[in-house]
């Protein structure tokens, strides 16, 4: 385990509850993603190591972890405090433009390629990344995930699925998000900051999966819209490559 946690401002940058959320997702990775100790793991949007820190207690040196993020400060902290103790954990800063999180970025979400060879990873995960991507960005990420994932690999991701149940709960005033606007197929919380919170219908998500050669093997709904029965806050999907 790493010797110290990130400073408070970096913990808040990824939403707070640093230790609690990390431990929760390590359990979800094993329960729904089938994560094994010797897996090769890719963390898309590694932030400030909230998922990497608990993984240091789980992944063996026969496995490996790679993470990338648009936050240079988060990546610098992860390299200094995680990679220094666990050399099979490596991080890379990708300078992608984002008007909220990296306004000086020089790359686009749809124009960059993940810096890894094809068929590298057994397990790819994205926690609260597709909650900030428009449809063309999400499709591009799915293409790249499929490229770098082994044929029998698994992708676990979280996002907001705006289905009939969620819509009814939004109308009833139970939801933490309203998604009142539409931009293409995306449901948007704030038109002025469209990437702040993005949701999609399940039909749209499955069309994107089909286009990028994925099938869904698991779907667990979250509490974000006011459900009383849920798995975690966001909706959780597990994807496999088409055979």
C-alpha positions as CSV (number, residue, x, y, z in Angstrom):
1,X,0.0,0.0,0.0
2,X,1.2,3.5,-0.7
3,X,2.5,5.5,2.2
4,X,0.3,8.6,1.9
5,X,-2.9,9.7,0.2
6,X,-3.1,12.6,-2.2
7,X,-3.5,16.1,-0.9
8,X,-7.1,17.2,-0.3
9,X,-7.4,19.3,-3.4
10,X,-6.5,16.3,-5.6
11,X,-8.9,14.0,-3.7
12,X,-11.7,16.5,-4.3
13,X,-10.7,16.8,-8.0
14,X,-11.8,13.2,-8.5
15,X,-14.9,13.5,-6.3
16,X,-13.7,12.8,-2.8
17,X,-14.3,9.7,-0.7
18,X,-10.9,8.5,-2.0
19,X,-10.3,5.4,0.1
20,X,-14.0,4.4,0.3
21,X,-14.6,4.5,-3.4
22,X,-11.4,2.8,-4.3
23,X,-12.1,-0.1,-2.0
24,X,-15.7,-0.3,-3.3
25,X,-14.5,-0.6,-6.9
26,X,-11.8,-3.1,-6.2
27,X,-14.7,-5.3,-5.0
28,X,-16.8,-4.5,-8.1
29,X,-13.8,-5.3,-10.4
30,X,-13.6,-8.8,-8.9
31,X,-17.3,-9.4,-8.6
32,X,-18.4,-8.3,-12.0
33,X,-15.2,-8.0,-14.0
34,X,-13.6,-11.2,-12.9
35,X,-10.3,-9.3,-12.1
36,X,-7.4,-11.7,-11.2
37,X,-4.2,-10.9,-9.5
38,X,-2.0,-11.6,-12.5
39,X,-4.1,-9.6,-15.0
40,X,-2.8,-6.8,-17.2
41,X,-4.9,-3.8,-16.3
42,X,-5.7,-0.5,-18.1
43,X,-7.2,2.4,-16.1
44,X,-8.6,4.9,-18.6
45,X,-8.8,8.2,-16.8
46,X,-6.7,7.3,-13.8
47,X,-7.1,10.6,-12.2
48,X,-5.0,10.8,-9.0
49,X,-4.8,7.0,-8.4
50,X,-8.1,6.5,-6.6
51,X,-8.4,3.0,-8.2
52,X,-4.7,2.4,-8.5
53,X,-4.0,2.7,-4.7
54,X,-6.2,-0.3,-3.7
55,X,-5.0,-2.3,-6.7
56,X,-1.5,-2.1,-5.3
57,X,-2.7,-4.5,-2.6
58,X,-4.3,-6.9,-5.1
59,X,-2.3,-7.1,-8.3
60,X,0.8,-9.3,-8.2
61,X,4.1,-8.5,-9.8
62,X,3.1,-11.0,-12.5
63,X,0.4,-8.6,-13.5
64,X,0.7,-5.0,-14.6
65,X,-1.2,-1.7,-14.4
66,X,-1.2,1.1,-16.8
67,X,-3.1,4.4,-16.3
68,X,-3.4,7.6,-18.2
69,X,-5.2,10.9,-17.6
70,X,-5.4,14.5,-18.8
71,X,-4.5,15.8,-15.3
72,X,-0.7,16.3,-15.2
73,X,-0.8,17.0,-11.5
74,X,-2.7,13.8,-10.8
75,X,-0.3,11.8,-13.0
76,X,2.8,13.4,-11.3
77,X,1.5,12.5,-7.9
78,X,0.8,8.9,-9.0
79,X,4.3,8.5,-10.4
80,X,5.9,9.9,-7.3
81,X,3.9,8.0,-4.8
82,X,2.7,4.8,-6.6
83,X,5.2,3.9,-9.3
84,X,8.1,4.7,-7.0
85,X,7.0,1.8,-4.7
86,X,5.3,-0.4,-7.3
87,X,7.3,-0.3,-10.6
88,X,4.7,-2.5,-12.4
89,X,2.3,0.4,-12.0
90,X,3.0,3.0,-14.6
91,X,1.2,6.3,-15.5
92,X,1.2,8.6,-18.5
93,X,-0.1,12.1,-19.0
94,X,-2.1,12.6,-22.2
95,X,-2.6,16.3,-23.0
96,X,-6.2,16.1,-24.2
97,X,-8.2,19.3,-24.3
98,X,-11.1,19.5,-21.9
99,X,-12.8,22.8,-21.2
100,X,-13.3,21.8,-17.5
101,X,-10.2,19.7,-16.6
102,X,-7.5,20.6,-19.1
103,X,-8.3,23.8,-21.0
104,X,-4.8,24.1,-22.4
105,X,-4.7,20.6,-23.9
106,X,-3.3,20.2,-27.4
107,X,-5.0,16.9,-28.4
108,X,-8.6,16.0,-29.1
109,X,-10.6,13.1,-27.6
110,X,-11.4,11.8,-31.0
111,X,-7.9,12.3,-32.5
112,X,-5.5,10.5,-30.2
113,X,-4.7,6.8,-29.8
114,X,-4.2,5.0,-26.6
115,X,-0.3,4.7,-26.2
116,X,-0.4,0.9,-26.0
117,X,0.0,-2.0,-28.4
118,X,-3.0,-4.1,-29.6
119,X,-4.1,-7.1,-27.5
120,X,-2.3,-5.9,-24.4
121,X,-4.8,-5.9,-21.5
122,X,-7.0,-8.5,-19.8
123,X,-9.0,-5.9,-18.0
124,X,-9.9,-2.3,-19.0
125,X,-11.9,-0.1,-16.7
126,X,-13.3,3.4,-16.9
127,X,-14.9,5.0,-13.8
128,X,-17.0,8.1,-14.5
129,X,-15.3,8.8,-17.9
130,X,-18.2,8.2,-20.2
131,X,-20.2,10.5,-18.0
132,X,-18.2,13.3,-19.6
133,X,-17.9,12.3,-23.2
134,X,-20.1,13.2,-26.2
135,X,-21.1,10.4,-28.6
136,X,-18.2,10.7,-31.1
137,X,-15.7,10.8,-28.2
138,X,-17.3,7.7,-26.5
139,X,-17.3,5.8,-29.8
140,X,-13.7,6.6,-30.4
141,X,-12.7,5.4,-26.9
142,X,-14.7,2.2,-27.4
143,X,-12.7,1.6,-30.6
144,X,-9.5,2.1,-28.8
145,X,-10.5,-0.1,-25.9
146,X,-11.3,-2.9,-28.3
147,X,-8.0,-2.5,-30.0
148,X,-5.8,-2.7,-26.9
149,X,-8.0,-5.4,-25.1
150,X,-7.2,-9.1,-25.5
151,X,-9.8,-11.2,-27.3
152,X,-11.0,-12.8,-24.1
153,X,-10.6,-9.5,-22.1
154,X,-13.2,-7.6,-20.1
155,X,-14.1,-3.9,-20.0
156,X,-16.0,-2.5,-17.0
157,X,-17.3,1.0,-17.1
158,X,-19.7,3.3,-15.3
159,X,-22.0,5.9,-16.9
160,X,-25.5,7.3,-16.8
161,X,-28.2,5.3,-18.6
162,X,-31.3,7.4,-19.1
163,X,-34.0,4.8,-19.4
164,X,-37.8,4.9,-18.6
165,X,-37.2,4.2,-14.9
166,X,-34.6,7.0,-14.6
167,X,-36.9,9.4,-16.6
168,X,-39.8,8.7,-14.2
169,X,-37.6,9.2,-11.2
170,X,-36.3,12.5,-12.6
171,X,-39.9,13.7,-13.2
172,X,-40.7,12.7,-9.6
173,X,-37.9,14.9,-8.3
174,X,-35.9,11.9,-6.9
175,X,-32.8,12.2,-9.1
176,X,-29.5,14.0,-8.4
177,X,-29.3,14.9,-12.1
178,X,-32.1,16.2,-14.4
179,X,-30.6,15.9,-17.9
180,X,-33.1,18.5,-19.4
181,X,-31.2,19.0,-22.7
182,X,-30.4,16.9,-25.8
183,X,-27.3,17.3,-28.0
184,X,-27.6,14.7,-30.6
185,X,-28.1,11.4,-28.8
186,X,-26.6,12.7,-25.5
187,X,-28.7,13.9,-22.6
188,X,-27.0,17.0,-21.0
189,X,-27.2,18.5,-17.6
190,X,-25.8,21.9,-18.6
191,X,-25.7,23.3,-22.1
192,X,-23.0,25.8,-21.2
193,X,-20.8,23.0,-19.9
194,X,-22.0,20.0,-21.9
195,X,-19.2,17.6,-20.8
196,X,-20.0,18.2,-17.1
197,X,-22.5,15.4,-17.0
198,X,-23.7,13.3,-20.0
199,X,-26.2,10.4,-20.2
200,X,-27.4,8.2,-22.9
201,X,-30.3,5.8,-23.6
202,X,-29.5,2.1,-23.5
203,X,-30.4,1.8,-27.2
204,X,-27.8,4.4,-28.1
205,X,-25.1,2.7,-25.9
206,X,-25.8,-0.7,-27.4
207,X,-25.6,0.8,-30.9
208,X,-22.2,2.2,-30.1
209,X,-21.2,-1.1,-28.6
210,X,-22.3,-2.9,-31.8
211,X,-20.4,-0.4,-34.0
212,X,-17.2,-1.0,-32.0
213,X,-17.4,-4.8,-31.8
214,X,-18.6,-5.2,-28.2
215,X,-21.4,-7.0,-26.5
216,X,-22.8,-6.3,-23.1
217,X,-22.4,-9.2,-20.5
218,X,-23.6,-7.3,-17.5
219,X,-25.7,-4.2,-16.6
220,X,-26.3,-3.1,-13.0
221,X,-28.2,0.1,-12.4
222,X,-27.1,2.8,-10.0
223,X,-28.6,5.1,-7.4
224,X,-28.0,8.4,-9.2
225,X,-31.6,8.9,-10.3
226,X,-33.1,7.9,-6.9
227,X,-33.4,4.1,-7.1
228,X,-33.7,2.3,-3.8
229,X,-32.1,-0.8,-5.2
230,X,-28.8,-0.3,-6.8
231,X,-25.2,-1.5,-7.1
232,X,-23.2,1.7,-6.9
233,X,-23.9,5.4,-7.7
234,X,-23.5,5.3,-11.5
235,X,-24.8,2.6,-13.8
236,X,-22.3,-0.2,-14.3
237,X,-21.7,-2.1,-17.6
238,X,-19.4,-5.0,-18.4
239,X,-18.4,-5.5,-22.0
240,X,-16.8,-8.4,-23.9
241,X,-15.5,-8.5,-27.5
242,X,-17.8,-10.1,-30.0
243,X,-16.9,-13.6,-30.9
